[in-house]
Amino acid sequence: MTEPVHPTRKLGLRPNDPAKPRLQLARMVRTVPEHPIAADLMDGVGLGLDLNDEFGTCVPTGFDNFRRMVTLALAGKATEATIADIVAWYRTQNPGFNPNLSWDDQRQEDNGMVIQDFLAWLTRQGLILGFAAVDVRDDEMLKAANYLAMGPINGLDLDSVQVGPQFDAGTWDYDPTAPNAGGHCVPTGAYSGDDRAEEDCATWAARIHMTADFLDRQRSEAWAVLLPEHIQHPGFREHFDLAAFAAAYTAITGRAFPVKVDPDVPVPPAPQPAGRWVQLSPAVAGRVARAAHRRGLLAEDWVNDHFQHYFRDL
């Protein structure tokens, strides 16, 4: 292993695979509300370090701090992960991780995590209701993630200056001369500005301001994550197309959405996801998912378009 940029600030974001199917936030937002639910979720929140001073646990740490902020704001009490939680979550992608070994021990497995894979695992475990990708080039969708989901979980490409002196100063800004340090995961906890928003994030148990230039150039991915507390908030339901999200969730996972879309209407049975009724093999189903993703469609929509074209003259 190579020596880290800073001895007590570890990175640990592994690159995301863009070919993997995922929900897109842009398809689920009815309108971006003029008045956000919250502009600053970080005041009074105890931020977790979660071993990220020793190991590359930034992905589970980022989720833990995101959940702390949202649950305190919406439910009045922060839900906090334990160190045992962080270790168990990190082992989903690093099964040989041992917190009792140092990061540079040859027996240690400390290789970071992929955000999407972790969020998919959290969804399967019922710890979150689902998640959607946010186009980091789409200012309106980034606003929606901030306003509605109360801050995205971000993948960043950090430079050495951000791990060192800029962290100490409390602000991350773009520096074209700084060498790259690696990938990092942080949740947004506050934002300001209209056209080119600036955001604050939680990292290494501290609050760090991120300039618009930094975010434009060094944010590589962003994810809106849905907790049960979101669904219970009337402001969220008003602006978020929960029915569309539930349908897309079912099309991708093959499972019914775990909560009622309308509190007064029973959850309908899950429709058969694309591929089952035509009994696609796993290999073909995977090709369908990749083809649909390239066109920005759900697998079910891609199959419908394909068959409509095939049978147009019959």
Residue pairs with C-beta under 8 A, 6 or more apart in sequence:
1 103
1 104
1 110
4 10
4 11
4 103
5 11
5 160
5 163
5 164
5 181
5 182
6 163
6 164
6 167
8 53
8 54
8 204
9 52
9 53
9 163
9 167
9 204
10 52
10 53
10 54
10 55
10 56
10 57
10 58
10 103
11 56
11 58
11 112
11 158
11 163
11 181
11 182
11 183
11 184
12 52
12 55
12 56
12 57
12 58
12 59
12 110
12 111
12 112
12 113
12 183
12 184
12 185
13 58
13 59
13 112
13 113
13 114
13 115
13 155
13 156
13 182
13 183
13 184
13 185
14 93
14 111
14 112
14 113
14 114
14 183
15 114
15 183
16 114
16 115
16 116
16 155
16 220
16 221
17 114
17 116
19 290
19 293
20 116
20 293
21 252
21 289
21 290
21 292
21 293
21 299
22 116
22 131
22 132
22 133
22 252
22 293
23 130
23 131
23 132
23 133
23 245
23 248
23 249
23 252
24 132
24 133
24 135
24 296
25 132
25 133
25 134
25 135
25 141
25 144
25 145
25 149
25 224
26 135
26 138
26 141
27 241
27 244
27 248
28 132
28 240
28 241
28 242
28 244
28 245
28 248
29 141
29 144
29 148
29 239
29 240
29 241
30 238
30 239
30 240
30 241
31 239
32 140
32 143
32 144
32 147
32 148
32 239
33 147
33 148
33 235
33 238
33 239
36 146
36 147
37 73
37 147
37 148
37 150
37 233
37 235
37 236
38 73
38 150
39 190
39 191
39 192
40 189
40 190
40 200
41 69
41 70
41 72
41 73
41 150
41 151
41 189
41 190
42 69
42 189
42 190
42 200
42 202
42 207
44 72
45 65
45 68
45 69
45 72
45 78
45 189
45 202
46 68
46 78
46 80
47 65
47 68
47 202
47 205
47 206
47 207
48 61
48 64
48 65
48 68
48 80
48 81
48 205
49 61
49 204
49 205
50 57
50 60
50 61
50 64
50 81
50 83
50 86
51 57
51 61
51 83
51 86
51 87
51 90
51 99
52 58
52 61
52 203
52 204
53 204
54 99
54 102
54 103
55 90
55 97
55 99
55 103
55 110
56 103
56 110
56 111
56 112
56 113
57 86
57 90
57 113
58 112
58 113
58 184
58 185
58 186
58 203
59 90
59 112
59 113
59 114
59 115
59 118
59 185
60 81
60 85
60 86
60 89
60 90
60 113
60 118
61 86
61 185
62 115
62 153
62 154
62 185
62 186
62 187
62 202
62 203
63 81
63 89
63 118
63 119
63 122
63 153
63 187
63 225
64 80
64 81
64 85
64 86
65 186
65 187
65 189
65 202
66 151
66 153
66 187
66 202
66 225
67 78
67 79
67 80
67 81
67 227
68 78
68 79
68 80
69 78
69 150
69 151
69 187
69 189
69 202
70 150
70 151
70 227
70 229
70 230
71 77
71 78
71 79
71 227
71 229
72 78
73 150
74 150
74 229
74 230
74 232
74 233
75 229
81 89
83 99
87 97
87 99
89 118
89 121
90 97
90 113
91 97
92 113
92 117
92 118
92 121
93 111
93 112
93 113
93 114
93 117
93 118
94 109
94 110
94 111
94 112
94 113
95 109
96 107
96 108
96 109
97 108
97 109
97 110
98 107
98 108
98 109
101 107
101 108
102 108
103 110
112 183
113 185
115 153
115 155
115 185
115 221
115 223
116 131
116 133
116 223
119 128
119 131
119 153
119 223
119 225
120 131
122 128
123 129
123 130
123 131
123 253
126 258
128 225
128 226
128 227
129 226
129 227
129 228
129 230
129 231
129 257
129 258
129 259
130 225
130 226
130 245
130 249
130 257
131 223
131 224
131 225
131 226
132 223
132 224
132 226
132 245
133 221
133 222
133 223
133 224
134 141
134 142
134 144
134 145
134 152
134 222
134 223
134 224
135 141
135 142
136 142
136 215
136 219
136 220
136 221
136 222
139 195
139 196
139 197
142 152
142 197
142 222
143 197
144 224
144 239
145 151
145 152
145 188
145 222
145 224
146 152
146 188
146 191
146 197
146 199
147 239
148 224
148 230
148 235
148 236
148 239
148 240
149 224
149 225
149 226
149 230
150 230
151 187
151 188
151 189
151 190
151 191
151 199
152 187
152 188
152 222
152 223
152 224
152 225
153 185
153 186
153 187
153 188
153 222
153 223
153 225
154 185
154 186
154 187
154 188
154 201
154 219
154 221
154 222
154 223
155 183
155 184
155 185
155 219
155 220
155 221
155 222
156 183
156 184
156 185
156 186
156 218
156 219
156 220
157 180
157 182
157 183
157 184
157 218
157 220
158 172
158 180
158 181
158 182
158 183
158 184
158 218
159 175
159 178
159 179
159 180
159 181
159 218
160 178
160 179
160 180
160 181
161 175
161 178
162 172
162 178
162 181
162 214
162 218
163 181
166 172
166 173
166 175
167 203
167 204
167 206
167 208
170 206
170 207
170 208
170 209
171 208
171 209
171 210
171 211
172 208
172 209
172 210
172 211
172 214
172 218
173 211
173 213
173 214
174 211
174 213
174 214
174 216
174 217
174 218
183 220
184 203
186 201
186 202
186 203
186 208
187 201
187 202
188 199
188 200
188 201
189 199
189 200
189 201
189 202
189 207
190 199
190 200
190 207
191 197
191 198
191 199
191 200
192 198
192 199
193 212
196 212
196 216
197 212
197 215
198 209
198 210
198 211
198 212
198 215
199 209
199 210
199 215
200 207
200 208
200 209
200 210
201 207
201 208
201 210
202 208
226 245
228 259
230 236
231 237
231 242
231 259
242 261
243 261
243 262
245 257
246 257
246 261
247 271
248 298
249 255
249 257
250 256
250 257
250 270
250 271
250 273
251 271
251 273
251 274
251 298
251 299
251 300
252 273
252 298
252 299
253 273
254 270
254 273
254 276
255 270
256 267
256 268
256 269
256 270
257 267
259 267
260 266
260 267
261 267
273 299
273 300
274 288
274 298
274 299
274 300
274 302
274 303
275 284
275 285
275 288
275 299
275 303
278 303
280 288
285 299
288 299
288 302
288 303
289 299
291 302
292 298
292 299
292 301
292 302
292 303
295 302
297 305
